[in-house]
């Protein structure tokens, strides 16, 4: 299962990407995460349905300093190895 996530709210400058990478590694989820110029965070997550759903649930909370307003999760495609931080787009 692969999902494309757009995460909105106070999600930059709070360690969101690094904590998401740690959570993805703990869940065995592959993909990537990056900041967007408009202040949101974008991610692709791939793995078992349970792991991907757990990753989406985590994204709705984020790290302690984040204030997540909403997460848009849409079906996507792709093959990923590991989980990486990508440059801001």
C-alpha positions in Angstrom: 0.0 0.0 0.0 1.3 3.5 -0.9 -0.1 6.8 0.2 0.8 10.4 -0.7 0.5 12.7 2.3 0.1 16.4 2.6 0.3 17.6 6.2 -0.8 21.1 7.1 -0.5 23.2 10.3 2.5 24.1 12.3 4.6 21.3 10.9 7.9 23.0 9.9 10.6 24.0 12.4 9.3 21.5 15.0 11.3 18.3 14.0 8.4 16.8 12.1 10.5 15.3 9.2 13.1 13.8 11.5 10.5 12.3 13.9 8.5 11.0 10.9 11.6 9.3 9.6 12.2 7.6 13.0 8.5 6.5 13.1 8.7 5.2 9.6 11.8 3.2 10.4 10.2 1.8 13.6 7.1 0.7 11.6 9.0 -0.7 8.6 7.6 1.9 6.3 9.5 3.1 3.2 9.3 6.4 1.3 10.3 9.9 1.9 9.4 13.2 3.5 10.1 16.9 2.7 9.1 20.4 3.6 7.1 22.4 1.0 7.7 26.1 0.4 4.2 27.0 1.5 4.7 25.7 5.0 3.3 22.2 4.7 5.1 18.8 4.8 4.8 16.3 2.0 5.5 12.6 2.3 5.2 9.3 0.4 4.7 6.2 2.6 4.7 2.6 1.5 4.3 -0.6 3.4 1.8 -3.1 4.7 -1.7 -1.6 5.1 -1.5 -1.7 8.9 1.9 0.1 8.9 0.8 2.7 6.4 -2.4 3.4 8.5 -0.3 3.7 11.6 2.0 6.2 9.8 -1.0 8.3 8.8 -2.3 8.2 12.3 1.1 9.4 13.6 1.2 12.2 11.0 -2.2 13.4 12.3 -0.5 13.9 15.7 3.1 14.6 14.8 5.9 15.3 17.3 5.0 17.2 20.5 5.7 20.7 19.2 3.7 20.3 16.0 0.1 21.5 15.6 -1.3 19.4 12.8 -4.5 20.9 11.3 -5.1 18.3 8.7 -3.6 15.4 6.7 -4.7 14.7 3.2 -3.8 11.1 2.3 -4.4 9.9 -1.2 -3.6 6.6 -3.0 -0.3 6.6 -4.9 2.2 4.4 -6.6 5.9 3.9 -6.3 8.7 1.6 -5.1 10.9 2.8 -2.3 13.8 1.4 -0.4 14.2 2.8 3.1 12.9 6.2 4.2 14.7 9.4 3.3 14.6 13.1 4.0 14.3 15.1 0.7 15.1 18.7 0.1 12.4 21.3 0.3 10.3 21.7 -2.8 
